[in-house]
Amino acid sequence: MLAAMPDSAPSPLSAGGVSPRAGGDACPGTLRLHRADDGALARVRIPGGVLNPDQADALRAAAERFGDGELHLTSRGNVQLRGLGTECGGELADLLTAAGLLPSAAHERARNIVASPLAGLDGSPSLGRWLTELDALVCGSAPAATLSGRFLFALDDGRGDVDALGADVTLIAEGHSETALLRIGAEDRAFRVPAAEAPRAALLAAEEFLRAARDSGAWRVKDLPDDVRTELARTVGSAAGPAVHRPRPRTATPPAPGPHGSAITAGVPLGRLTPTQWRLLTETARRYGGELRLTPWRGIVIPFEGPFEGPSGAGRDEAAEALRTLSGSGLITAPDSPWAGVGACIGHPGCAKSLSDVRAEAGAAVGPPGRLPVYWSGCERRCGHPHGEWIDVVVTPDGHRISHVRGERRDPPTTVRNDPAALAAAVATARA
């Protein structure tokens, strides 16, 4: 059994209340809307990215009723609604609550959980029980209500895809065994815990982080002073289990568009879905498996009821037909799509800080698929950028600065000034 960690301080937060640190935490939610140049913005947390079709319908209804109609996927598998009227907050919250998307007003920004999107679909362990239990534990913890909207949990099925994202607390399945690994921050060691107690261990680690962060005011584990972070790991380890050397993957490998085991994956160009595309995805999920999984790479996995194998080949035929239909709507359904690996922030005119319409520029520069993903940012903040190895394109007053990022390292940049053809060529060369 896991040893109990020291009690965290009781939270002053009641349902719908305000964290004592909330004044400095600008992360939007559904109860706290963010003002953008194109209207108010709401970020709906979708733990593990998992939606049933009715919940997906509710999100589309909210986007069409209150916003610009589009649904925007984030780098944490959440959904943003844009172009909202500032007066819609109460009605939006009621709609989401009725759909089961807002189980706790006090914890709505703390429900940041990413999960391996193919878990249980291609022979890997299922993470469904962990996800359900961890979300319930977070929503039932008074201290957890004071977690920043930046704090991130990750549930990895062992393949390392979301482990590479550098979450604050990561659970890693060890095959189909009865043990799991608990990682704190980006450390290359983890602690072995009973798989059945892993969600509880993750919550206790997060609550212990809150204790450690009291004096420093840190929002995330990586923001803690080195000595405090070391002490946090020691405290968590003493309450969990033996330490194991498990280097964290430095590059995430998202599922490629197409069929996988008993699921299909579709990418979303620039993470932006029209109501028609969202409706088609929802209808596909309702028809074949009853679930959608939003990925941290702005894609969608749709599980099917059975594997695409067997003498009849019926499953493969259905998957192929579904992919053809999704492709016809403009979604990415094959790795050789020109849009594969291309991402961008919202840019101008949606964001006042952006120096250009980077989405339009990314579209104009789309060419043959590259080995590396590329992300276009309208300013130095690089909102929503990927992790690991990628090509960074940032708009500056002097032009577009292009650099090759490898984790924490960055190659010397190249700057392209006011020449769309030269910019497209430079990006293609960098990606290759």
C-alpha positions as CSV (number, residue, x, y, z in Angstrom):
1,M,0.0,0.0,0.0
2,L,1.1,3.5,-0.6
3,A,2.2,5.4,2.4
4,A,0.2,8.5,3.2
5,M,1.9,11.8,2.4
6,P,1.7,14.8,4.7
7,D,-1.8,16.4,4.6
8,S,-2.0,19.3,2.3
9,A,-3.4,22.6,3.5
10,P,-7.2,22.7,3.1
11,S,-8.3,24.6,0.1
12,P,-10.2,27.9,0.6
13,L,-12.0,27.1,-2.6
14,S,-15.7,26.3,-2.6
15,A,-17.7,25.4,-5.8
16,G,-17.2,28.3,-8.2
17,G,-14.7,30.0,-5.9
18,V,-11.4,31.5,-6.7
19,S,-8.0,30.1,-5.9
20,P,-5.7,32.4,-3.8
21,R,-3.2,32.2,-6.7
22,A,-5.8,32.7,-9.5
23,G,-5.0,36.3,-10.0
24,G,-1.7,35.3,-11.6
25,D,-3.0,32.2,-13.4
26,A,-4.4,33.5,-16.7
27,C,-5.3,30.1,-18.1
28,P,-8.9,30.2,-19.4
29,G,-11.6,27.7,-18.6
30,T,-15.3,27.5,-19.0
31,L,-16.1,29.6,-16.0
32,R,-13.4,32.1,-16.6
33,L,-13.4,33.3,-20.2
34,H,-10.4,34.9,-21.8
35,R,-10.8,38.1,-23.9
36,A,-9.3,37.7,-27.3
37,D,-9.4,40.0,-30.4
38,D,-12.1,37.8,-31.9
39,G,-14.3,37.7,-28.8
40,A,-14.2,35.7,-25.6
41,L,-12.5,32.3,-25.5
42,A,-13.5,29.2,-23.4
43,R,-11.2,26.2,-22.9
44,V,-13.1,23.0,-22.1
45,R,-11.0,20.4,-20.3
46,I,-11.5,16.9,-21.7
47,P,-9.6,14.5,-19.5
48,G,-7.8,12.0,-21.6
49,G,-9.4,13.7,-24.6
50,V,-12.3,11.2,-24.3
51,L,-15.8,12.2,-25.5
52,N,-18.9,10.3,-26.1
53,P,-21.0,11.4,-29.1
54,D,-23.6,13.2,-27.0
55,Q,-20.9,15.2,-25.4
56,A,-19.4,16.0,-28.8
57,D,-22.8,17.2,-29.9
58,A,-23.1,19.5,-26.9
59,L,-19.7,21.1,-27.7
60,R,-20.8,21.7,-31.3
61,A,-24.1,23.2,-30.1
62,A,-22.1,25.5,-27.7
63,A,-19.8,26.6,-30.5
64,E,-22.7,27.3,-32.9
65,R,-24.9,29.0,-30.3
66,F,-22.4,31.1,-28.4
67,G,-19.3,31.4,-30.6
68,D,-18.0,31.4,-34.2
69,G,-19.2,27.8,-34.7
70,E,-15.7,26.3,-35.0
71,L,-14.0,24.0,-32.5
72,H,-10.3,24.4,-31.9
73,L,-8.2,21.5,-30.5
74,T,-5.3,22.3,-28.2
75,S,-1.9,20.7,-27.5
76,R,-3.4,19.0,-24.4
77,G,-6.3,17.3,-26.2
78,N,-8.8,20.0,-25.0
79,V,-11.3,22.0,-26.9
80,Q,-11.5,25.8,-27.2
81,L,-14.5,27.8,-28.3
82,R,-13.8,31.2,-29.8
83,G,-15.8,34.2,-30.7
84,L,-18.0,33.9,-27.6
85,G,-20.1,36.8,-26.3
86,T,-18.9,37.8,-22.8
87,E,-22.4,37.4,-21.4
88,C,-22.7,33.7,-22.3
89,G,-20.8,32.3,-19.4
90,G,-23.8,31.1,-17.3
91,E,-25.6,29.5,-20.2
92,L,-22.4,27.8,-21.5
93,A,-21.7,26.4,-18.0
94,D,-25.3,25.0,-17.8
95,L,-25.0,23.4,-21.2
96,L,-21.6,21.8,-20.4
97,T,-22.8,20.6,-17.0
98,A,-25.8,18.9,-18.4
99,A,-23.5,17.1,-20.9
100,G,-21.3,15.8,-18.0
101,L,-18.4,18.0,-19.2
102,L,-18.3,20.2,-16.0
103,P,-18.5,17.8,-13.1
104,S,-17.0,20.3,-10.6
105,A,-17.0,24.1,-10.8
106,A,-14.1,24.3,-8.4
107,H,-11.9,21.9,-10.3
108,E,-12.7,22.7,-14.0
109,R,-9.3,24.2,-14.7
110,A,-7.4,21.5,-12.7
111,R,-8.7,18.6,-14.9
112,N,-5.7,18.6,-17.1
113,I,-5.0,15.0,-18.0
114,V,-3.6,13.7,-21.3
115,A,-3.5,10.0,-22.1
116,S,-2.0,7.8,-24.8
117,P,-4.8,8.0,-27.4
118,L,-4.3,4.4,-28.8
119,A,-4.3,2.8,-25.3
120,G,-6.1,-0.5,-25.4
121,L,-6.7,-0.3,-29.1
122,D,-3.6,-1.9,-30.6
123,G,-2.6,-4.5,-27.9
124,S,-1.4,-1.9,-25.4
125,P,-2.9,-1.7,-21.9
126,S,-6.2,0.2,-21.5
127,L,-6.0,3.3,-19.4
128,G,-9.8,3.8,-19.0
129,R,-9.9,2.9,-15.3
130,W,-6.9,5.1,-14.4
131,L,-8.4,8.0,-16.3
132,T,-11.9,7.7,-14.7
133,E,-10.4,7.3,-11.2
134,L,-7.8,10.0,-11.4
135,D,-10.4,12.6,-12.7
136,A,-12.8,11.6,-9.9
137,L,-10.0,11.9,-7.3
138,V,-8.9,15.3,-8.6
139,C,-12.5,16.6,-8.5
140,G,-12.9,15.2,-5.0
141,S,-9.8,16.8,-3.6
142,A,-10.0,20.2,-2.0
143,P,-6.3,20.9,-2.4
144,A,-6.4,19.9,-6.1
145,A,-8.8,22.8,-6.7
146,T,-5.9,25.2,-6.3
147,L,-3.7,23.5,-9.0
148,S,-2.8,25.9,-11.8
149,G,-4.5,25.6,-15.1
150,R,-1.0,24.8,-16.4
151,F,-0.4,21.8,-14.2
152,L,-0.5,18.6,-16.2
153,F,-1.1,14.9,-15.5
154,A,-0.2,12.3,-18.1
155,L,-1.2,8.6,-18.4
156,D,1.1,6.7,-20.7
157,D,0.4,3.1,-21.8
158,G,4.1,2.3,-22.0
159,R,4.8,3.5,-25.5
160,G,6.2,6.8,-24.3
161,D,4.1,9.2,-26.4
162,V,2.6,11.3,-23.7
163,D,5.5,10.6,-21.3
164,A,7.5,12.7,-23.7
165,L,5.3,15.7,-23.1
166,G,7.0,16.6,-19.8
167,A,3.9,16.5,-17.6
168,D,4.1,17.4,-13.9
169,V,2.9,13.9,-12.8
170,T,3.1,11.0,-15.2
171,L,1.8,7.4,-14.7
172,I,3.4,4.8,-17.0
173,A,1.9,1.3,-17.5
174,E,4.4,-1.6,-17.3
175,G,2.7,-3.8,-19.9
176,H,-0.3,-5.6,-18.5
177,S,1.4,-6.2,-15.2
178,E,0.2,-5.2,-11.7
179,T,2.7,-2.4,-11.3
180,A,3.1,1.0,-12.8
181,L,5.7,3.8,-12.8
182,L,5.2,7.3,-11.3
183,R,7.3,10.1,-12.7
184,I,7.5,13.6,-11.1
185,G,8.3,16.3,-13.7
186,A,11.0,15.5,-16.3
187,E,13.2,13.4,-14.1
188,D,14.8,10.3,-15.6
189,R,13.8,8.2,-12.7
190,A,10.4,7.0,-11.6
191,F,8.9,5.2,-8.7
192,R,7.2,1.8,-9.0
193,V,3.7,1.6,-7.5
194,P,0.9,-0.9,-7.6
195,A,-1.1,-0.4,-10.8
196,A,-4.4,-0.5,-8.8
197,E,-3.2,2.4,-6.6
198,A,-1.5,4.5,-9.4
199,P,-4.3,7.2,-9.7
200,R,-4.2,7.8,-6.0
201,A,-0.4,8.0,-6.1
202,A,-0.7,10.6,-8.8
203,L,-3.1,12.7,-6.8
204,L,-0.9,12.5,-3.7
205,A,2.1,13.7,-5.7
206,A,0.1,16.7,-7.0
207,E,-1.0,17.6,-3.5
208,E,2.5,17.3,-2.3
209,F,3.6,19.6,-5.1
210,L,1.2,22.2,-3.7
211,R,2.9,22.0,-0.4
212,A,6.3,22.4,-2.0
213,A,5.2,25.3,-4.1
214,R,3.8,27.4,-1.2
215,D,6.9,29.6,-0.7
216,S,8.0,29.7,-4.4
217,G,4.6,30.3,-6.0
218,A,5.5,27.8,-8.7
219,W,2.7,26.8,-11.1
220,R,4.5,23.6,-12.3
221,V,7.1,21.2,-11.1
222,K,9.7,22.6,-13.5
223,D,9.3,26.0,-11.9
224,L,10.4,24.8,-8.5
225,P,13.8,25.7,-7.2
226,D,16.2,22.8,-7.7
227,D,16.5,22.0,-4.0
228,V,12.7,22.1,-3.6
229,R,12.2,19.8,-6.6
230,T,14.7,17.3,-5.2
231,E,13.0,17.3,-1.9
232,L,9.6,16.8,-3.6
233,A,10.9,13.8,-5.4
234,R,12.3,12.4,-2.1
235,T,9.0,12.9,-0.3
236,V,7.0,11.3,-3.1
237,G,9.4,8.4,-3.4
238,S,9.3,7.7,0.3
239,A,5.5,7.4,0.1
240,A,5.4,5.4,-3.1
241,G,7.9,2.7,-4.0
242,P,11.4,1.9,-5.2
243,A,13.1,4.2,-7.6
244,V,13.7,3.0,-11.2
245,H,15.9,4.5,-13.8
246,R,13.5,5.2,-16.7
247,P,14.7,8.0,-19.1
248,R,11.9,10.1,-20.3
249,P,11.5,10.1,-24.1
250,R,12.6,13.4,-25.5
251,T,10.4,13.3,-28.6
252,A,6.8,12.4,-28.7
253,T,5.6,10.2,-31.6
254,P,1.9,10.8,-32.3
255,P,-0.2,8.2,-34.0
256,A,0.0,8.5,-37.8
257,P,-3.2,9.3,-39.6
258,G,-4.9,6.1,-40.8
259,P,-5.9,2.7,-39.3
260,H,-4.4,1.4,-36.1
261,G,-5.4,-1.9,-34.5
262,S,-9.1,-1.3,-33.9
263,A,-9.2,2.4,-34.5
264,I,-8.7,5.1,-37.1
265,T,-6.9,8.4,-36.6
266,A,-7.5,11.6,-38.4
267,G,-5.5,14.8,-38.1
268,V,-7.0,18.2,-38.0
269,P,-5.4,20.9,-40.2
270,L,-4.2,23.6,-37.8
271,G,-6.4,22.1,-35.1
272,R,-9.5,23.9,-36.4
273,L,-12.8,22.0,-37.1
274,T,-15.8,23.4,-38.8
275,P,-19.3,22.3,-37.5
276,T,-19.6,20.0,-40.6
277,Q,-16.4,18.3,-39.9
278,W,-17.1,17.9,-36.2
279,R,-20.6,16.5,-36.9
280,L,-19.1,14.0,-39.4
281,L,-16.6,12.8,-36.8
282,T,-19.3,12.5,-34.2
283,E,-21.5,10.5,-36.5
284,T,-18.6,8.2,-37.4
285,A,-17.9,7.6,-33.7
286,R,-21.6,7.0,-33.0
287,R,-21.8,4.5,-35.8
288,Y,-18.7,2.4,-35.2
289,G,-17.5,2.6,-31.6
290,G,-19.3,5.3,-29.5
291,E,-16.2,7.3,-28.6
292,L,-13.9,10.0,-29.8
293,R,-10.4,10.6,-28.4
294,L,-8.8,14.0,-28.9
295,T,-5.0,13.8,-29.1
296,P,-2.4,16.2,-27.8
297,W,-1.3,16.5,-31.4
298,R,-4.6,18.0,-32.6
299,G,-5.9,14.8,-34.0
300,I,-8.8,12.5,-33.3
301,V,-8.9,8.8,-32.7
302,I,-12.1,6.9,-33.3
303,P,-12.2,3.4,-31.8
304,F,-14.1,0.6,-33.6
305,E,-15.9,-2.2,-31.9
306,G,-13.5,-4.8,-33.3
307,P,-10.1,-5.1,-34.9
308,F,-9.6,-4.6,-38.6
309,E,-8.8,-8.3,-39.1
310,G,-10.4,-11.6,-39.8
311,P,-11.5,-13.7,-42.9
312,S,-14.3,-11.3,-43.9
313,G,-12.2,-8.1,-43.9
314,A,-15.4,-6.2,-43.0
315,G,-13.7,-4.2,-40.3
316,R,-10.9,-3.1,-42.8
317,D,-13.5,-2.1,-45.3
318,E,-15.5,-0.1,-42.8
319,A,-12.4,1.7,-41.6
320,A,-11.3,2.4,-45.2
321,E,-14.7,3.9,-46.0
322,A,-14.7,6.0,-42.9
323,L,-11.3,7.4,-43.7
324,R,-12.3,8.2,-47.3
325,T,-15.3,10.1,-45.9
326,L,-13.3,12.0,-43.4
327,S,-10.7,12.8,-46.1
328,G,-13.4,14.2,-48.3
329,S,-14.2,16.7,-45.5
330,G,-10.7,18.1,-45.4
331,L,-9.3,16.0,-42.5
332,I,-5.8,14.4,-42.6
333,T,-6.2,10.6,-43.1
334,A,-2.8,9.6,-44.4
335,P,0.8,10.3,-43.4
336,D,1.6,11.7,-46.9
337,S,-0.9,14.6,-46.5
338,P,0.8,18.0,-47.1
339,W,-0.9,19.1,-43.8
340,A,0.7,16.3,-41.7
341,G,2.8,17.8,-39.0
342,V,1.9,21.4,-39.7
343,G,0.7,23.5,-36.7
344,A,0.2,27.1,-35.8
345,C,-1.1,29.4,-33.1
346,I,-4.3,31.3,-33.6
347,G,-2.4,34.3,-35.0
348,H,-3.8,37.5,-36.3
349,P,-6.7,38.6,-36.2
350,G,-7.7,36.4,-33.3
351,C,-4.7,37.4,-31.1
352,A,-3.6,41.0,-30.5
353,K,-0.1,39.9,-29.8
354,S,0.4,38.2,-33.1
355,L,2.4,40.0,-35.7
356,S,0.8,38.3,-38.7
357,D,-1.9,35.8,-39.9
358,V,0.3,32.8,-39.3
359,R,-2.4,30.3,-40.2
360,A,-2.7,31.8,-43.7
361,E,1.0,31.8,-44.0
362,A,1.3,28.2,-42.9
363,G,-1.3,27.3,-45.5
364,A,0.5,29.2,-48.2
365,A,3.7,27.4,-47.4
366,V,2.3,23.8,-47.2
367,G,4.3,21.5,-49.5
368,P,5.5,17.9,-49.4
369,P,5.4,16.3,-46.0
370,G,8.5,16.8,-44.0
371,R,10.4,14.5,-41.6
372,L,9.9,17.0,-38.7
373,P,6.8,18.8,-37.6
374,V,6.7,22.5,-38.0
375,Y,4.9,25.1,-35.8
376,W,4.2,28.7,-36.8
377,S,3.9,31.3,-34.0
378,G,2.8,34.9,-34.4
379,C,5.0,36.0,-31.5
380,E,7.7,34.9,-29.1
381,R,5.2,33.3,-26.7
382,R,4.8,30.3,-29.1
383,C,1.4,29.3,-27.6
384,G,0.6,25.6,-28.1
385,H,4.0,24.7,-29.6
386,P,5.0,21.0,-29.7
387,H,7.6,19.2,-27.6
388,G,10.7,17.3,-28.6
389,E,12.2,17.9,-32.0
390,W,10.5,20.3,-34.4
391,I,10.9,23.3,-36.7
392,D,10.1,26.6,-35.0
393,V,8.8,29.4,-37.2
394,V,8.3,32.7,-35.3
395,V,7.2,36.0,-36.7
396,T,9.4,38.9,-35.6
397,P,9.5,42.6,-36.7
398,D,12.5,41.6,-38.9
399,G,10.8,38.7,-40.6
400,H,10.2,35.0,-40.0
401,R,12.8,33.3,-37.8
402,I,13.3,29.6,-38.5
403,S,15.1,27.3,-36.1
404,H,15.5,23.6,-35.4
405,V,14.5,22.7,-31.8
406,R,15.8,19.5,-30.1
407,G,14.3,19.5,-26.7
408,E,16.0,22.2,-24.7
409,R,18.5,22.9,-27.5
410,R,18.0,25.2,-30.5
411,D,20.1,25.5,-33.6
412,P,21.2,29.0,-34.8
413,P,18.2,30.5,-36.6
414,T,17.7,31.6,-40.2
415,T,15.6,34.7,-40.9
416,V,13.5,35.1,-44.1
417,R,12.2,38.7,-44.8
418,N,9.0,39.4,-46.7
419,D,9.3,36.7,-49.4
420,P,6.6,34.0,-49.3
421,A,8.3,31.8,-51.9
422,A,11.6,31.9,-50.0
423,L,9.8,31.3,-46.7
424,A,8.1,28.2,-48.0
425,A,11.4,26.9,-49.4
426,A,13.3,27.5,-46.2
427,V,10.6,25.8,-44.1
428,A,10.6,22.8,-46.5
429,T,14.4,22.5,-46.3
430,A,14.4,22.7,-42.5
431,R,11.7,20.0,-42.2
432,A,13.6,17.7,-44.5
